[in-house]
Amino acid sequence: MNLYEGWTSFVAQCVGAISPQMATNWVKSRMQLSAYTAATNRGPNAGWRPTNRSADNLSRHEHALIVSRARDLVRNSTHVSGALERIANNVIYTGIKPQAARLTDSGDLDHGFNRKLEQHFKDWAEADEVGFDDIQRLILNHLWQDGECLLRFYPDPDLMKQGLAPLGVELLECDHLDSSVDGLRENGNFAIRGVEFNRKGHAVAYHLFSEHPGDMRRLMSRESVRVPAMWVRHIFLPKRASQHRGISWMAPVIMEMRDFSEFQDSHRIVARLMAAFGFFVETPYPELQNPLGLDDSDMPERPEAFIPDYVEPGQVVTLPSGSKVNEAQFNHPGATYEPYVKTSLRGSSTGFGMSYEAFSNDYSDASFASARSATLEERRGYRVQQMLMGRKAIIPTWHMFARMLWLSRLEPSMTGPRVPVGCQYPGWPWVDPTKDANAAEKMLGMGCTTRRKICAERGEDYDEVVDQLTRENADLKKRGILGANNA
């Protein structure tokens, strides 16, 4: 009870000793001073008193349990694992590509130099020792499961022997952070569960275990290593200003999906029991299977006196007089099963930023217009995740790559370690190609868009498209298929 409520209660008790009516009027008038009904403490919400602790303090003790539950759902829930796979297919697809954007002295893009650096990056990213496209999918998966992950860079001379930028990269789970490193440090910095900050609030170092703490096969030291922040990228999306560690993006739907999985498991067991087809035989004889008091030796002479345990296909059985055969009847799961499933999946799909149809793979009730509207809304959310990946992972990796490439002198045309860069994000095909193409043509005619922007929305590189068209036209003209007037 806060001070306001305590004073109201105290005065009401004092006044009530003289006049209960005046005390009631006093309490009512005080209650009317409350500006927000959301702050009411009466009725069923009387026990709803959430805390106002900082984001870091709230997740300090619950973080490990939330992460382990999220990972369990990803392993065992078909809907959750399928949703994350679908999200990765839309956000990452074949990979987010960095695009060098150095300009010439005249202000135009230096296409020759930019293409050479992009090829260097492609060769590096596709090396077996790097596999950067696979790392991108892992980053997104860990953001959904764990809410955070660590991208660690290190010099790798072995890559340079292959003619590649000597930059090694590894993705670490949040478990590698030494959460015991917490509080004020001897150097004057402050640590929050393994992340060390300076007085300005900038991360300066990460305290990491050399091996995963959950790997029980290895004998490892519990001592962590302090790694400078320039070699580590802590990838997470803060939801509050007081948040310095990530929290699982699945946190709002974990319990709902767990309850749904339990519900499905229970009904699966019932379905297996229902699949056991059988009959119940009512008989006036207490001996049941032996109503005439016969023993097994009499079976060949009097088979009609016995009720069989199993009926062969096409078998004709004569039952004792007065016996009745009743089929086992089941009315499960009942009329409430499907509405409950749809309601649960519809709520969980909202937490994943997906439509119910996409999350459940149920398009039976979807019209073209509603499906298109839902698809456009989903793509907006996917684009936000793509931009987060570009800002937090792709561009920082490019900057580190360009620095290592410059230091290795593998590209003589580089004049410095800093090369401007953008990102080419995977796009999506048109939902209705004819209408969408006509709309794009009209937008071009009105001057409201550009060909470069249209290509980018479809996940294509405008310069590559133009170069390819130029080569194709030249080839067709060379073969005599395309005349000079059509070039």
PyMOL commands that set and color helices and strands:
alter all, ss='L'
color gray80, all
select helices_A, chain A and resi 3-16+20-31+37-39+43-45+55-76+78-91+111-125+132-145+157-161+174-176+229-231+251-274+296-298+303-305+337-351+356-360+368-408+433-446+451-457+462-478+484-486
alter helices_A, ss='H'
color red, helices_A
select strands_A, chain A and resi 97-100+148-155+167-172+183-184+190-192+195-197+203-208+225-228+232-236+279-282+324-327+421-424
alter strands_A, ss='S'
color yellow, strands_A
deselect
rebuild
show_as cartoon
